[in-house]
Amino acid sequence: MKFKNFIKIFFAILFVLVSTNSYAKTIKWSMQGDSLTLDPHAQNEGPTTQVSRQVYEALVTRGLDMSIEPQLATDWKTTDPNTWIFNLRKDVKFSDGSNMTAKDVVFSILRAKQPTSDFKEYISTISDVKEIDNYTVQISTSKPNPILLNQLSNIFIMSKKWSIDFGATVSQNWDGGEETFSATNAMGTGPFKITLREPNTKTVFERNSNWWGSMKDNSVTEIHLLPIKNSATRVAALLSGEVDLVTDAPVQDLARIGNSSDHEVVSTAQMRTIFLGMDQAADKLRSGNTGDNPFKKKEVRQALYQAIDIEAIKKKVMRGLSEPAGIITFPGVNGYTKELDKRLPYDVDAAKKLLADAGYPKGFDVELRCPNDRYVNDEAICTAVVGMLGKIGVNVNLFAQTKSKHFKELKEDKGDFYMLGWGVPTLDSHYVFHYLYESGASWNKVNFSNSEVDAAIRVMEGEVDLDKRNAAIANAWKIVKDDISYLPLHHQVISWATKKNVDVPIRPNNEPLFRFASFK
């Protein structure tokens, strides 16, 4: 009997071990910063959206090739220029097993339009959302909107009942420091569900057995997100096997990673431009010594621009993995032109003269605020800029901090001079203008205001004649480029590093889609 029991126990243990090796296909994923929140409407920030997209879905989405394709909606049509009809999938369930219907879609879009939502500007032209029947939704717009599908691809659908049950009917007020159930818990219709959330430490995703879609047999069953802020530590974790995927591999370590027989690196131009902003509305600098605000003068802004040796930053800081920018959008975005993307020449003498002509022959003092865990070599870029501006007499004090504090304080108007990076998920210039240039826009912290640009933005979001619309975009870009409200730096290049047995397709928006990930 003892021998028989031993045999049973032995085979039971063997079965568990075999099952674990056969079926537990876990990817350990790391990046320098964590998602700011799990509330899918609270923060329009890249890593936050990366996490949300594994769990939540939208009416339409962008596939691996970045083209718009159906997701929760199977098809759509317009019945007049301002009315869209979306037919929903009838086999969709949330991860708790409850059915998704039109009620959830209506609720979610209206939730994303609320004042606390960071996506309200995404869908500002939506004037009404109605349930036609359980699987049909009507969306009305205040004007014809040629990019509505692009915008809806980032509006995630939540369960109305779940939101009501857990007091999450309103988007988390992230800017106000609010803590809500939806900020630390998630329940969507996507391929994965979150089973553990320890902010800035570990988030565990498990495959959602109720997902309407399908994945290959060798695909991922579980994801562990392990944020590691320190670059050297993150690379060490990858090379030692503690981590399988790093989606922001440091440029200075790419050769070392690539030389490992067990790892590989892939790079691609990202849909993101890095730039510096200057508050031009304040009467005097918060951190300066002039008693006024030098940034109000275009000559000063141009002097700073021409004092930045962007080629040196590309070579020494970015190791060649960046593309100098003349405007704050990148190739592939509707409205981008190569001609406008040309930079003003690097010229220290010209910069000094511009400063003297503006009344600052000896320069001035100012604080530069930068994140240190958001963009590729963000703090190192800012450090280089500090040295370059010092050559023209501008004494810059660098204040670098974690992205959560950086973004929050930027929203609270605490920065005179700051770094920001801007992606364009809609792949249309309207997104840049609506957030960064429109008078009073939420991320327009340079306080740019121009009635002609505001009028052009109205054309961008309501003109279906593409020639007229593109003409308005081109005119707006010429105006803002000439104004130098921002200092463009470069279009970012991203590098992913993985174990060779892990396949996660890289995408120019830097979002992994783990439903397409697999093991070789």
N, C-alpha and C positions, 0 to 999 in steps of 0.2 A: 504493500500500500504506500509505504514511504517512497519507494522507487517510482511508482506510478504518479504520485503527487509531484515528485521532483521533475519528472518528464513533462507534466502538464505546465508547471511553473516555467520550465525552460522554454517550452514552445510559446507560451504566452509572452514571455519577455522578447523572444526572437521575433514574434509577430509585431510587437510594438515597435521594435527597432527597425524592422523592414518597412513597416507602414510609415514610420516617421520619415525614413530616407526616401521613400517612394512618393509620398504625397505632400510632405511639408516643404513647399518650394517658396522659401522666404528670401526676399531681397532686403538687405540692410542698406538704407539710403541715407546719405548725409549731405548737408549743405551748411553754410556758415550761420544762417539765421533760421529761426522757426517761423511758422505761420503766426501772424499777429493775433488771430482769432479764428474760431471755427464757424462763426456766424457768416453765412455766405454773402450777406449784403452789407456788412459793416466796414470792410476795408478793401479798397481797390488797389491791392498791392501784390506784386508778382508771386512771391512764395506763398502768400495766403491763398491766392487763386489756385496755385499748383496743388495745394492740399485739398481745397474744396472740390476741385474737378475730379478727384478720385472717388468722391462720395456723392456729390450732387451732379445733376444734369440739367441741361437747358432745352428749350424747344428745338434749337438747332445748335450745331457745334462745328468746330474746325477739325478736319481729319488730319492724318499725318502729313498730307501735302498742303495743309493750311486752307483748303477750300471749304466753303460752307456746305454742310450736308445735314440731312435730317437726324434728329435725336429723339426727343420725346414727342415731337410732331412728325407725322409721316409725310405730310404735304401741306401746302398752303396756297392761297390765291388772294388777289385783291379784287374786291367787288366795285370799288371806286378808288380814286387816288388816295383817300384817307382811311380806307377800311380794309383790314386784313382778316382773313379767315384761316385758322389753323386747325387741322384735323389731328387728334392725338392718338398715340398708340393705345390699344385697348388691353394690352397684356402687361402693363407696367405696375409694379408694386414697390412700395417703400421697403426698406430693409426689415421693418417689423411685420411685413406680410400684408399690410393694408393696401388697398387699391389706390392708385393715383388717378384723379379725375380732373375735369375742368375747374372744379372749385379750388383745387390746390394751385393751379396755374394762375387763376385770377388773383387769389390771395397773395401769391409770391410776387407777381409783378407789381401789385399795389404796395406791397411791403417794401420792395426795392425803390419805390418812388417817395418813400417817407423821408422827412427831414434828416433823420439820423443815419440814413443809408448813404454810403459813399458811392453808390451806383445811380443815384437819382439823376445826375447829369447825363449818364449813359442814355437814359430813356425819357428825356425831358419832353420829347414831342408826343409821347403817348398820353392821350387825353382821357381814354376810357378803356376798360377791359370788361368783357361780358361773357358769361357762360351761356352758350346757345343750347347745348345739351351736355350730357356727361362727358362727351369726348370731342366737343367742338368749342373753340374759343374765338371770340371776335375782339380784335384790337383796333381801336380808333386812334388816329393821330391828328394833331392840331393843324398839320400841313402835310403835303406829300413828303415822305421820307425815303429816299433811295437807299439808305444804309441801315434800315431797321433790322434786317436779318443779321448784319454784322454786330449790331448792338445787342440783340437778344441772345447771341451766342455766349455772353457772359452773365446772363441773368438766370441764376440757378433756382430750381423749383423745390420748395419745401412742402412738408405735410401741414396742411391747415390745422388738422386735429392735434397733431403733435405740438405744434406751436402754441395752440390755445391751452392744451393740457399743462404745458411747462412754462407758461407766462412769457412766450417768445413771439407774440404777434407783432411786435415792433422791433425793427433792427436795433442791435446793440449800439449804444452811443459810445463808440470806441474813443472818439476824440475827447469825450467828457470823462473818460476813465471808468465807465460803467461796466460792471460784471453781471453777466446774465447766463442762464442755462444754455442758451444757444452758442455762447462764446466758448464753452468747454465741452459741449456735446454736439453730435451731428446725427441726422437721420435722413438719408436721401434715397434716390432711386438708382444710384450708380453702381459700378461693379464691385466696389469695396465698402465696408462699413468700419467705423472706428470703434475699437473695443478697449483702448487704453489711451488716455490723454494726460501727459505730464509735460506742460508747457516748457519749452526750451531744454527738455531732457529726452523725452521719448514719446512717440505716438505710434500706436499699433493699428494697422488696417488689416482686416481679414476679408476674404472673398465673400460677397453678398450672395447667398444662395438663392435669394429672391430676384436677382437681376434678370431683366428680360432678354439681355444679350447673351452672347456665347464667347468662350475663350478656348484657345487650343489646350490640348492635354498637358503640354509642357510649359504652360503659362504659370504666372505667379499666383500663389494662394494666399500669401501674407506679405505685408510690407512693414518694416520697422524704420520709421524716420528718426534719425539720431543727429540732431543739430550739433555741430562742433565749430565753435567760433574761431578758434586758433587754426590758422592754415597748416602749420607744421604738424599739429596733432591730427588734423583731419587726414592729411596725406599719410601719416604713419599708420592710422587706423585702416586706411585702404590697403596699404602695402602689407600689413600684417594679417590681413584677412578678416579683421573685425567688421569691415564695411565692404559692401559689394559695389556701390555706385556713389560717386561724388558728382553733383551737377554744377559745381562751381570750382573745378580743379584750379589751383593757383598757377598762374602762368610761369612762375619761377621754378615750378616742380614738374612741368609737363615732360621734359626730356627724361628726368629720372623715372617717372611713372612709365613712360613709353618704353624705356629700356628694360623694364621688368618683364620676364618671360610669361608672367601670369596675368598681366594687365594690358590694357590698351586705352588710347586717348583719341577722341574725335572732337573736332572743333568746327564751328559754323558761325557765320555772321548772325548776330542776334537782332531782333526787332526792338532795339533800345538805343537811345542816344543819351550820353552823359553830358551835363552842362552845369554852369554856375548861375545862380540868380542873385539879383541885387535889388533890395527894396528902394524904389524910387519915389515913395510917397511920404515917408517919415520926414519931419522937418529937420531932424538931426539924427546922426547915427547913435544907436544904443551903446556901441562899443568904441566909438571914435574919439578924436581929439580936436576936431575942427569947429565944433559948435554949429555945424550945418550938416547937410547930406550931400557929399560929393557925387553920389550915384544919380542925382537928379540931372546932371550934365552929361550929355552924350559924349563929350570929349573925354571925360573920365572913364566911362564905360568902354570906349574904344581904346583908350590907353591900356587898360587892364587886358583887353582882348589881345592887343598886339604885343604885349609883354609876355604872353604865354607861348613858350616854344613847344607846340604840340607834337612836332616830330621827335623831339627829345623825350617827351613823355611816352610816345609810341615805342621808341627804341629801348629806352632804359627801364621804364616802369612796366610797360605792357608787353615787353619782349616781342614787339612786332604784331601782337594780336589786338589791333584796334585800327579804326579807319578815321582819320581826322575829319571833323564835321564843320560845315559852315552854317547849317540850320539844324534845328532840333527835331528832325525826323530823318528817316533813313530810306535807302533804295527799296522799292517795293510798295511803299505807301502811295496811294493815289494823291497826286499833287506834288510829289517830290520831283525835283529836276536837278540834274548834275551841275548845271550852271550855278544855281543858287547855293549848292553845297560847297562851293569854293570858299576857302577861308581868306580873311584879310591877312596880309603878310606879317610874319614875325619880325618886329622891328623895335628894338629897345630905344633907339634914339628918337624915333617918331613917337613912341609912347611917352617918353620924358617930355617932349615938346607939347604934346597934347595936354599933359597934366599941368605944365606951366601956363599954357594958354587958358586953361580952365581956372587958374588961380591957386594951384597947389604945386608950386615949383619944388617944394621939399617933400611932397607926398602927404600921406596921412596914415593914421592907425585904424585898423578895423579887425573884427573877428570873423573868421571863416568857419562855418559850421558844416561838419561832414559826418556821414555815417561811417562806421568802421566794420560793418558786417552785412552790407547790402549789395554793393556792386563789386565788380572785379577790381581789386586793388584800390578801393575807394580812398582809404586813408593815405595810401602811398601817393596817389595822384594829387591829393590836396597838399601833402607835404612838398611835392615838387612845385606846385603852384605858389606856395608860400615863398620859396626861394627865388622863383622867377620874378614875382612882384616886388620882392625886396630890392631887386636891381634897379627899379625905377623910383625907389623911395617910399613905396607903400609897405608899411610895417604890418604884417598880418599875423595875428595870433590864432593858431589852429585849435579848434575845439571839436574833437572827434568823440562820438559816443554811439551806443547801440541804436539800431534803426528805429526801434519802437519809441525811444525818447526823441530821437532826431525828428521823426515825422510828426509826432504829437506837438513838440514845441514849435515846429515850423507852422503847423496849423494854428497855433496860438500867437502867431506873429512875433516870435522871439528872435528872428534872425535878420541881420542886415545883409549878410553875404553867405550863401549856402550852396551846397551841392545837391543835385537831384538827377535822377535818371528817368527817362520817360519811354515806355513802350507804347505801341499803338495796336492794341488787339483788334480794332476794327479795320486796320489797314487803310484808313482814310484820314486825310489831314484834318478833317472836322474834329476828330478826337483831340488833337493837339490844341487847336484853337479854342475849343469849348472849355477845356480844363485850364489851359495855361495863359491864354491871351484875352479871352472874353472879359469885359469889365465885371468885376466882382466875383469871378469864378473861384471855386474853392481852392484851387492850387495856383492861382495867379498871385503869388506872394511878392512878385516884383511890382504889383499894382499898375500894370500896363493898362491903359485905357485909350481907345481910339474908335471914334464913331464909325469910321469907314470900315475898320476891321469887324466891328460888331455887326454892321450891316452885311458884310460878306459872310459872316457866320450864319446869319439868318438865311442867306441864299444857299449855303452849303447844306443846311438841314431841311430845306423845303423845295429845292429846284430839281425837277426831274429831267430838264433839258441839260444833258451832260456837258455840252459845250459851254453853256452859260455858267453852269456850276463850276467847271474847271477853270474858267476865266476868273471867277470870284476867288477861288483858292489861290491861283497864281498871283493875283493882285495883293491878296492878304499877305502872302509870303514875302513879297517884295517890300511891303510896308514894314513888317516886323524885323526883317533882316537889316534894313537900313536903320531902324531905331536902336538896335543892339540892346534890347531889354534883358536878354540873357547872353551869357558867354558860352557858345557851343564848344565842346571839347572833342569828343569822338563818338563814333558808333561802336558799340561794344561787340566784341567777339567772345563767344562762350566756349568752354571746353568741358566735356564730360569724360570722366575716367571710370572704367569698370574692370571687374575681373573678366577674363576672356571667355568664361563660360556663361556670362550674363549678357543678354541682348535687350537693351532699352533704346529704341529709336530716338535720336536727338532731333529736336524741333527748334526752329528759329525763335520761337517765343519762350524758349527755356522751360517749357512745361513737359515733363515726362507723362506719357499716357501708359500707365502700368497695365492696362487691359491688353496692350500690344506687346508687353514685355514677356520674355521667355528665357529658358535655359538651353544652352546649346548642348 
